[in-house]
Amino acid sequence: MLQQTRVEAVAPYYRRFLAHWPTLEALAGADDAAVLAAWSGLGYYARCRNLLAAAREALARHGGLPASLEGLRALPGFGPYTAGAVASIAFAIPAPAVDGNATRVLSRLFLVGGDPKSPAVKTHLESLATAMLDRDRPGDLNQALMELGASACRSRRPDCARCPVAPGCAARREGREEEFPARVPGRKPIRMVMALLRVERGGRLLLRRAPAGGLFPGMWGLPGLVVPEGEDPAGFLRRRALPDLGVRVLVGREIASLTRLLTHRRLELRIHVGSLRGDAPEGPGGWGFTSEGEASRLPASSAMRRAIEASGGWTTASRRDRGTKKVTGDQQKALTSRG
């Protein structure tokens, strides 16, 4: 959960998660939809799917978590950092665990320049961390580096006055703390437009479970389509709803729009009022008119939850006879986030 998410955001999810699935065996036997629903709101949902896959594979192949670095690295979602963290903390294996926080601390301590994401710099930082490990308590050093990077050794304006290793920090000594690690321009997010349909019947919303291979696979939300560049969202929905979604709908005006920042995408959600001709498509859990209470138990991305809120929540009356809702300014800041 802590990969790409801050501790304060994770804590309540972590407690609820462990209350439901306190052991590896419990998680391995859990229903995928229930686990995804518990994860909803944390973003980066591939992490949750990898967690489930890793629990099942570890139990099937090893009878539990493998107590070796090689065995951990073979599990789904276990890269060098995750494997090193679990190996050192759970099994006292002397392995480095260099996350973004540890990278910042080590880069400043030893004046390590260059792109911190490049293989050469990563290898160098891992070798430095390995040399610092206490062979009897390797997990303590790894956790200390992570905590130091998250607290005093911040990216901007590091609090060197309260840092316990400041006297030995090369960057501090030279007054170059904010030069390390090197800042490399990130990849510009790709703009993506998704046209969504808000269809209501009797105070219930039509929701669809996104298929595998698309955006937010396995998650529930308003039915919609990714719109090709240059296409009109409403017009594209009218043309492609039947062949691509399998539904006959009347597409009305746009009633809300908002933007979400994903890992490498700037996702623009354009929500249109719609009405369904006939019944919702039949299928194994793919469609359904859903109440707010039922929806709260379904796995759904925060983007789709925000889309429902922005277009009027679950109350028809709150939307009636109003124009398009453009979410901007302070509202946009509140609705725009990662995940």
C-alpha positions as CSV (number, residue, x, y, z in Angstrom):
1,M,0.0,0.0,0.0
2,L,2.9,2.4,0.7
3,Q,4.2,2.2,-2.8
4,Q,3.4,5.6,-4.4
5,T,1.1,6.6,-1.5
6,R,1.7,8.6,1.7
7,V,1.5,7.0,5.1
8,E,-1.3,9.2,6.4
9,A,-3.5,8.2,3.4
10,V,-2.7,4.5,3.8
11,A,-3.2,4.1,7.6
12,P,-7.0,3.8,7.7
13,Y,-7.0,1.5,4.6
14,Y,-4.4,-0.7,6.2
15,R,-6.3,-1.2,9.5
16,R,-9.5,-2.0,7.7
17,F,-7.7,-4.4,5.3
18,L,-6.1,-6.3,8.2
19,A,-9.4,-6.5,10.0
20,H,-10.8,-8.4,7.0
21,W,-7.8,-10.4,5.9
22,P,-5.4,-10.8,8.9
23,T,-3.3,-13.6,7.4
24,L,-1.8,-14.6,4.1
25,E,-4.2,-17.6,3.9
26,A,-7.2,-15.3,4.4
27,L,-6.1,-12.9,1.7
28,A,-5.3,-15.8,-0.7
29,G,-8.8,-17.1,-0.3
30,A,-10.5,-13.7,-0.6
31,D,-12.9,-12.7,-3.3
32,D,-11.2,-10.4,-5.8
33,A,-14.1,-7.9,-5.9
34,A,-14.2,-7.6,-2.2
35,V,-10.4,-6.9,-2.0
36,L,-10.6,-4.4,-4.8
37,A,-13.5,-2.7,-3.0
38,A,-11.5,-2.4,0.2
39,W,-8.6,-0.9,-1.9
40,S,-10.9,1.6,-3.7
41,G,-9.6,5.1,-3.3
42,L,-5.9,4.2,-3.0
43,G,-5.3,4.3,-6.7
44,Y,-2.7,2.3,-8.7
45,Y,-4.9,-0.7,-8.7
46,A,-2.4,-3.0,-10.3
47,R,-0.7,-3.1,-6.8
48,C,-3.9,-4.7,-5.4
49,R,-4.1,-7.3,-8.1
50,N,-0.4,-8.1,-7.6
51,L,-0.9,-8.4,-3.9
52,L,-3.6,-10.9,-4.4
53,A,-1.6,-12.8,-7.0
54,A,1.5,-12.8,-4.8
55,A,-0.5,-14.2,-1.8
56,R,-1.9,-17.0,-3.8
57,E,1.4,-17.9,-5.5
58,A,3.4,-17.7,-2.2
59,L,0.9,-20.0,-0.5
60,A,0.7,-22.5,-3.5
61,R,4.5,-22.7,-4.1
62,H,5.9,-22.2,-0.6
63,G,3.2,-22.6,1.9
64,G,3.7,-19.0,2.9
65,L,6.0,-16.1,2.2
66,P,9.4,-17.5,1.0
67,A,12.2,-16.7,3.3
68,S,14.7,-15.9,0.6
69,L,15.4,-12.9,-1.6
70,E,15.2,-15.0,-4.8
71,G,11.8,-16.5,-3.8
72,L,10.4,-13.1,-3.0
73,R,11.6,-11.5,-6.2
74,A,9.8,-14.2,-8.2
75,L,6.4,-13.2,-6.7
76,P,4.1,-10.9,-8.7
77,G,4.7,-7.2,-8.0
78,F,7.9,-7.8,-6.0
79,G,10.6,-5.6,-7.4
80,P,14.0,-5.0,-5.8
81,Y,12.7,-2.5,-3.2
82,T,9.7,-4.6,-2.1
83,A,11.6,-7.8,-2.0
84,G,14.4,-6.1,-0.1
85,A,12.1,-4.5,2.4
86,V,10.2,-7.8,3.1
87,A,13.4,-9.9,3.2
88,S,15.2,-7.5,5.7
89,I,12.3,-6.6,7.9
90,A,10.5,-10.0,8.0
91,F,13.4,-12.4,7.8
92,A,16.5,-10.4,8.8
93,I,18.1,-11.1,5.4
94,P,20.8,-8.4,4.7
95,A,19.3,-6.9,1.6
96,P,19.0,-3.2,0.7
97,A,15.5,-1.6,0.3
98,V,16.1,1.7,-1.6
99,D,12.8,3.5,-2.2
100,G,12.4,7.2,-3.1
101,N,13.0,8.3,0.5
102,A,16.2,6.2,0.9
103,T,17.4,7.4,-2.5
104,R,17.2,11.0,-1.3
105,V,19.1,10.3,1.9
106,L,21.8,8.3,0.3
107,S,22.3,10.7,-2.6
108,R,22.8,13.6,-0.1
109,L,25.0,11.7,2.3
110,F,27.4,10.6,-0.4
111,L,26.9,13.2,-3.2
112,V,25.5,10.7,-5.7
113,G,24.6,12.6,-8.9
114,G,23.0,11.4,-12.1
115,D,19.5,10.2,-12.9
116,P,18.4,8.3,-9.7
117,K,16.2,6.1,-11.9
118,S,19.0,5.0,-14.2
119,P,20.3,1.4,-13.7
120,A,23.9,2.6,-12.9
121,V,22.8,5.1,-10.2
122,K,20.3,2.6,-8.7
123,T,23.1,-0.1,-8.5
124,H,25.4,2.4,-6.8
125,L,22.8,3.5,-4.2
126,E,22.0,-0.2,-3.5
127,S,25.7,-0.9,-2.9
128,L,26.0,2.0,-0.5
129,A,22.9,0.9,1.4
130,T,24.2,-2.7,1.5
131,A,27.6,-1.5,3.0
132,M,25.7,0.3,5.8
133,L,23.5,-2.7,6.8
134,D,23.8,-4.2,10.3
135,R,24.0,-7.9,9.4
136,D,22.0,-8.8,12.5
137,R,19.3,-6.1,12.1
138,P,19.2,-5.1,8.4
139,G,15.5,-4.2,8.6
140,D,16.2,-1.4,11.1
141,L,18.6,0.4,8.8
142,N,16.2,0.1,5.9
143,Q,13.3,1.5,7.9
144,A,15.5,4.2,9.3
145,L,16.5,5.4,5.8
146,M,12.9,5.4,4.7
147,E,11.7,7.3,7.8
148,L,14.5,9.8,7.6
149,G,13.7,10.6,4.0
150,A,10.0,10.9,4.8
151,S,10.5,13.3,7.7
152,A,13.7,15.4,8.0
153,C,15.4,14.7,4.6
154,R,12.5,16.1,2.5
155,S,12.7,16.8,-1.2
156,R,12.2,20.5,-0.7
157,R,13.6,22.5,2.2
158,P,15.1,19.6,4.2
159,D,15.1,20.0,7.9
160,C,18.8,19.4,8.5
161,A,18.7,20.9,12.0
162,R,16.8,17.8,13.3
163,C,18.6,15.2,11.1
164,P,20.7,12.8,13.2
165,V,23.2,12.2,10.3
166,A,23.6,15.9,9.3
167,P,27.2,16.1,10.6
168,G,28.3,13.4,8.2
169,C,26.2,14.5,5.2
170,A,28.4,15.6,2.3
171,A,25.6,17.7,0.7
172,R,24.9,19.5,3.9
173,R,28.6,20.2,4.4
174,E,28.8,21.8,0.9
175,G,25.4,23.6,1.2
176,R,24.0,21.6,-1.8
177,E,21.2,19.7,-0.1
178,E,18.5,20.6,-2.7
179,E,20.8,19.6,-5.7
180,F,20.5,15.9,-4.7
181,P,19.2,13.7,-5.9
182,A,19.3,15.1,-9.4
183,R,15.9,16.2,-10.7
184,V,15.1,14.7,-14.1
185,P,12.1,16.1,-16.0
186,G,9.2,13.7,-15.9
187,R,7.3,12.4,-18.8
188,K,4.5,14.8,-19.8
189,P,1.1,13.2,-19.1
190,I,-0.8,12.1,-22.2
191,R,-4.2,13.7,-22.5
192,M,-7.1,11.2,-22.6
193,V,-10.8,12.0,-22.9
194,M,-13.4,9.6,-21.7
195,A,-17.1,10.1,-22.4
196,L,-19.4,8.8,-19.6
197,L,-23.1,8.2,-19.5
198,R,-25.3,8.9,-16.5
199,V,-28.4,6.8,-16.8
200,E,-31.0,6.6,-13.9
201,R,-34.0,4.5,-13.1
202,G,-35.9,4.8,-9.9
203,G,-33.1,6.6,-8.1
204,R,-30.5,4.0,-9.2
205,L,-27.6,4.5,-11.5
206,L,-26.6,2.2,-14.4
207,L,-23.1,1.0,-13.6
208,R,-20.7,-1.1,-15.7
209,R,-17.8,-3.3,-14.7
210,A,-14.8,-2.3,-16.9
211,P,-13.4,-5.3,-18.9
212,A,-9.9,-6.5,-18.7
213,G,-7.4,-4.7,-20.8
214,G,-9.1,-1.3,-20.6
215,L,-9.0,1.6,-18.2
216,F,-9.7,0.6,-14.6
217,P,-10.1,-3.1,-15.4
218,G,-12.5,-5.0,-13.1
219,M,-13.7,-1.7,-11.5
220,W,-17.3,-0.4,-11.5
221,G,-18.4,3.0,-12.7
222,L,-20.5,4.9,-15.2
223,P,-20.5,3.3,-18.6
224,G,-18.3,5.1,-21.1
225,L,-15.7,5.1,-23.9
226,V,-12.3,6.6,-24.5
227,V,-12.8,9.2,-27.2
228,P,-10.3,9.4,-30.1
229,E,-8.4,12.7,-30.4
230,G,-10.5,15.3,-32.3
231,E,-13.8,13.5,-31.8
232,D,-16.8,15.1,-30.1
233,P,-17.5,13.1,-26.9
234,A,-21.3,13.1,-27.3
235,G,-21.2,12.3,-30.9
236,F,-18.8,9.5,-30.4
237,L,-21.0,8.0,-27.7
238,R,-24.0,8.1,-29.9
239,R,-22.2,6.3,-32.7
240,R,-20.3,3.7,-30.7
241,A,-22.5,2.9,-27.7
242,L,-24.2,0.0,-29.4
243,P,-21.2,-1.6,-31.1
244,D,-18.7,-1.0,-28.3
245,L,-20.8,-1.1,-25.2
246,G,-23.7,-3.3,-26.4
247,V,-26.4,-0.9,-25.3
248,R,-29.0,1.3,-27.1
249,V,-29.0,4.7,-25.5
250,L,-30.1,8.2,-26.1
251,V,-27.2,10.6,-25.3
252,G,-28.2,14.0,-24.0
253,R,-26.3,17.1,-23.0
254,E,-23.0,17.2,-21.0
255,I,-23.8,17.8,-17.3
256,A,-20.4,17.7,-15.7
257,S,-16.7,17.5,-16.5
258,L,-13.6,17.0,-14.4
259,T,-9.9,16.0,-14.7
260,R,-8.0,13.3,-12.9
261,L,-4.2,12.8,-13.0
262,L,-3.2,9.2,-13.4
263,T,0.4,7.9,-13.6
264,H,1.1,8.9,-17.1
265,R,-2.3,10.3,-18.2
266,R,-4.3,13.4,-17.8
267,L,-7.8,11.9,-17.9
268,E,-10.7,14.2,-18.8
269,L,-14.1,12.8,-17.8
270,R,-17.0,14.3,-19.8
271,I,-20.3,13.1,-18.3
272,H,-23.5,13.1,-20.3
273,V,-27.1,12.5,-19.3
274,G,-28.6,9.5,-21.1
275,S,-31.5,7.1,-21.2
276,L,-31.5,3.4,-22.0
277,R,-33.6,1.8,-24.6
278,G,-34.7,-1.5,-23.2
279,D,-33.0,-3.3,-20.3
280,A,-29.4,-3.3,-19.2
281,P,-27.3,-5.9,-21.0
282,E,-27.3,-9.3,-19.4
283,G,-24.0,-10.8,-18.4
284,P,-22.0,-12.3,-15.4
285,G,-21.8,-9.2,-13.2
286,G,-21.1,-6.8,-16.0
287,W,-24.0,-4.3,-15.7
288,G,-26.6,-3.2,-13.3
289,F,-28.8,-0.5,-11.9
290,T,-27.3,0.1,-8.5
291,S,-28.2,2.0,-5.4
292,E,-25.7,4.1,-3.4
293,G,-25.5,1.5,-0.7
294,E,-24.9,-1.3,-3.2
295,A,-22.3,0.7,-5.0
296,S,-20.3,1.4,-1.8
297,R,-19.5,-2.3,-1.6
298,L,-18.3,-2.5,-5.2
299,P,-14.7,-1.9,-6.3
300,A,-14.6,1.5,-8.0
301,S,-11.9,3.9,-8.8
302,S,-11.8,7.3,-7.1
303,A,-12.1,8.8,-10.6
304,M,-15.5,7.1,-11.1
305,R,-16.7,8.0,-7.7
306,R,-15.8,11.7,-8.3
307,A,-17.6,11.5,-11.7
308,I,-20.8,10.4,-9.9
309,E,-20.4,13.2,-7.3
310,A,-19.7,15.8,-9.9
311,S,-22.7,14.9,-12.0
312,G,-25.2,15.1,-9.1
313,G,-24.4,12.2,-6.7
314,W,-27.2,9.7,-6.3
315,T,-30.1,12.3,-6.1
316,T,-31.9,13.1,-9.4
317,A,-33.4,16.3,-8.0
318,S,-30.0,17.8,-7.3
319,R,-29.3,17.8,-11.1
320,R,-32.7,18.7,-12.5
321,D,-32.9,21.7,-14.8
322,R,-29.3,22.8,-14.4
323,G,-26.7,23.5,-17.0
324,T,-23.3,21.8,-17.6
325,K,-21.2,21.7,-14.4
326,K,-17.6,22.7,-15.1
327,V,-15.4,21.8,-12.2
328,T,-12.8,24.5,-11.9
329,G,-10.8,26.5,-9.4
330,D,-10.9,25.2,-5.9
331,Q,-13.3,22.5,-6.8
332,Q,-11.0,21.3,-9.5
333,K,-8.1,21.1,-7.0
334,A,-10.2,19.1,-4.7
335,L,-11.3,16.7,-7.4
336,T,-8.0,16.4,-9.2
337,S,-5.6,13.9,-7.6
338,R,-3.5,10.9,-8.4
339,G,-4.9,7.4,-8.5
